[in-house]
Amino acid sequence: MSAAIKRLPVAPSERSSLVSEGPAKIIGTSPAILTVMDTIRRVAPSKASVFITGESGTGKEVCAEMIHALSGRAEKPFVPINCGAIPRDLIESELFGHLKGSFTGAICDRDGAAALADGGTLFLDEICELELQLQTRLLRFLQTGLIQPVGAGRQRAVDVRVICATNRNPKVEVAEGRMRDDLFYRLHVIPVEMPPLSARGRDVITLAEHFLSLYAAEEGKTFHNLSQETEACLTAYSWPGNVRELQNVMRRIVVLNAGPQVDVHMLPEELRTTGPNVVSLGKTGCRELWMIERAAIEQAISECDGSVPQAAKRLGVSPSTLYRKRETWLSKSRETCG
C-alpha cells in the first residue's frame, strides 16, 4: 500500500496531532473548537460530503477521522490520501487502481483508494492540488459512484462517503481557475473550518499538558506540570505551525529534559522571546510599552477563551486592531531581544 494511503486503525504515534488514544478525538474546550465539534456530531450520521478548511497543522485529518468514527460507517475503512504527496503520473492509479501491465511498473492488479474505502470513508487531503483533468474524473466518480481502474475495460460500483480538506481558500482556487467550480459545489456541501491554535485560548495549555503526558509515558520520564511562566509563553506565542508545532515542541522538551516541571528555559528561543514577560525572563529593567500592551491584550483574549472579537469588545477596540497588533509582535520581540 502506498505511503500516501493508510487505513484505520493506526498506531498512536502515526495519528494526527490532535487525536487521543482510541477513536479519533479533538481535544479542547474553546468556543471555536466546540463549534467544530458540534458540527461534527450533526453531520456524522449523514451521507453528505464534508469540505474541511484550515491552516496546516490544525487537525483537518483528525476532524475527518472523528466524522467517520461517529458515522454509521465506523466499522468500515477510513482511507486518507494526500493529493499533494503523490506524483502526478501516479495519482489516477492511487485513486482508482490499475491492472497489471497497464503502465510501466504495474506488475500486478492493485486497488486504489476509492476501492479500499468501499463501504467507508475516503478522505482527500489537499484536494486543491489535483490537476484539472483528474478533477474531471473525480467529479464523474462522485456523480455515478463508479470507478474504472487504469487499464480496465469495465467500471465497478463502490459506496464511499467523501470528505476533503485543503489549507488554501477553495473559493479563490475556483475564481482563479485552478479548481473546477462544479467539483467545488459537489464537494462543498457541509463546510467545516478548523480554527488556528492562536484562536483557541486555553486549549494551548490543555493540548500541551496532553502531549506532555503522552510523550513522558513514551520516554519513561516523569513530568507533572507546566510552570506559570511557561504557560504565559505558550499562550502568548502565535503558533504559525498550529497544533503540529506545539506537538513537536512538547516532544522536544520531554526528550531533552528530565522534568518534573516544564520551566521556561526548556522552551525554544522563539517562545521564550515572545512571552508577555519577555524582559523579566532574560533582562532587567522596565518593559517597553508595546510589551505591556501585548500582555494586557493576550490576557483579555485568554479570559475570553481565545475569542478575539470578544476581547476587542472588552478592550474597546475593533477586532482588526488586535489582529494587526498580533501580527507585528513576533518581529518586534525579536528586534528587542535579539
Number of C-alpha atoms within 10 A of each C-alpha: 11 10 9 15 19 16 17 16 13 10 9 13 12 8 17 19 25 23 20 17 11 10 16 23 17 20 18 19 16 19 17 20 21 15 15 17 21 10 16 21 14 12 17 20 15 12 14 16 18 24 27 23 23 18 19 18 23 24 25 27 24 20 26 28 27 21 27 28 20 17 19 15 20 19 12 18 20 27 24 24 26 19 25 16 13 18 10 14 8 10 20 22 22 24 25 22 23 23 17 15 13 16 12 7 8 14 12 11 15 19 18 24 28 29 24 24 23 19 19 24 30 27 29 24 24 19 23 24 19 21 15 15 10 14 20 15 15 18 17 14 17 18 11 10 16 17 23 21 23 22 15 14 7 9 11 11 14 18 15 24 22 21 26 26 27 20 19 16 12 21 13 11 16 16 11 10 11 17 21 21 15 13 18 19 10 16 20 18 12 14 15 21 20 22 19 21 29 24 22 25 27 23 23 26 19 14 21 22 16 16 22 25 19 18 21 21 13 13 11 11 16 17 19 14 17 20 12 12 18 22 19 23 21 25 26 29 22 19 19 15 17 21 24 18 17 22 20 13 18 23 20 16 19 26 14 9 14 14 17 14 15 23 16 21 13 19 18 12 11 13 23 26 25 26 27 27 20 22 20 12 14 11 11 9 7 10 14 10 8 13 21 13 13 20 17 14 22 23 19 21 27 21 14 20 20 25 20 25 17 17 23 20 12 14 15 9 12 15 16 12 11 19 13 10 14 17 11 10 18 18 10 15 20 13 10 12 13 7
